[in-house]
Amino acid sequence: MAKAVSAPPSRGMHRPARFLVRGHDAAATHLAELFNGTPPHALLIVGPRGAGAGTLARDAVATLLCATPVDGGPCGTCRPCRLVASGNHADLVRIEPSGASDQIGIEPIRELVAGLALLPIEGGRRVALIEHADRMNEAAQNALLKTLEEPPTHTHVVLSAAEDATLLPTIRSRCATVRIGLPEAAAAAELIAERLSVDAATATRLLRMAGGRPGTLISAGATGEAARAHAQLRRQIIDLSSTLPHVRLALLGTLVTDASAILVAETGDDEAEEREEVAADSDGTSDDREAEAPAPAKPKRATTKRASAKPTPAERRARVRALLRLWRGVARDLACVAAGAPGSVAFPEDLAELSAVASRASAPTWAAALRAVERSLSALNANGNPELLLDALALRWPKL
Ligand SMILES: [Zn+2]
């Protein structure tokens, strides 16, 4: 029953006009081809968090329920399409993680399985959409398995996930899988400009801040303020090499406070990635005296409360992490310029300032500075004391 995946789109087909996903034309076309034939009963769409897998999954659902699909996509105008758009389609069940554990447990899956066994109310298909399916616990996955093995007629299950490694092999093997990477940058920036009502330059900067994931910014409700704060923080870090040690230390508090504005671009995935780095790098300056809950692993929702209230330890840690990630970006860019690769900098709009500073020290000096930031970030993720780590890094940063 397992189906082959990710064939390159054949000539003639193109991305369905009514798909909402942006910057994934090849995957969208591939999906349209799947739907033009016999749609699979189980479809899994995998892609980095915030990159568009959830949107593509919703496009798939809309197509499955549409009464008169066009080119493998929804028509957008029939009654089922209108019901899907308003969230009122009686044959669509949508499940996502909930509760303190932020998981999908067995109960909602049991209800879903029971619901799928009923006849369609609108006369078409019954469709289940499971979002963030990688957060289904094992019991939930086992409960879903039978439906995937012997799907009732007219029944389709669409899953979206950031990774499929946490899904049981038996689940994966029953699904037709479509994999996506990051969306094409120009299309993603256009989407951000539209959805967040910001100009093109701001949208581009926001997208770079979020590592190319528009969904992270859109669900956090990012604003131009985040981009402005990011630009200013970067300038301050770039200038840090020409300031005296006591000035650097005095500046850190403000930098951390200002970093709260850039939290909207933080992606949970990067934290996971950094936790893995920690495992490989045991240079953790951990501080056991500091007992505090780790920062939540899920993306932050609009963290708009600014410096007014005193931050909790978890918030402070999240701000320092965001500042260190930005700092790492500056260090990488300086190292690129110093190594004679200005074309590789992440924020080309900063190139003039980067070049002026990078030229004042050797390439190995900047490479060492980058390693120092990376070690600080690893140590922070290994529960190091945020203030001590920042102080040490500020003093270790090149003095020109
Ligand atoms: Zn339709």
Boltz pocket constraint, residues with backbone or C-beta under 6 A from the ligand:
constraints:
  - pocket:
      binder: B
      contacts: [[A, 62], [A, 65], [A, 66], [A, 67], [A, 68], [A, 69], [A, 74], [A, 75], [A, 76], [A, 77], [A, 78], [A, 79], [A, 80], [A, 81]]
      max_distance: 6.0
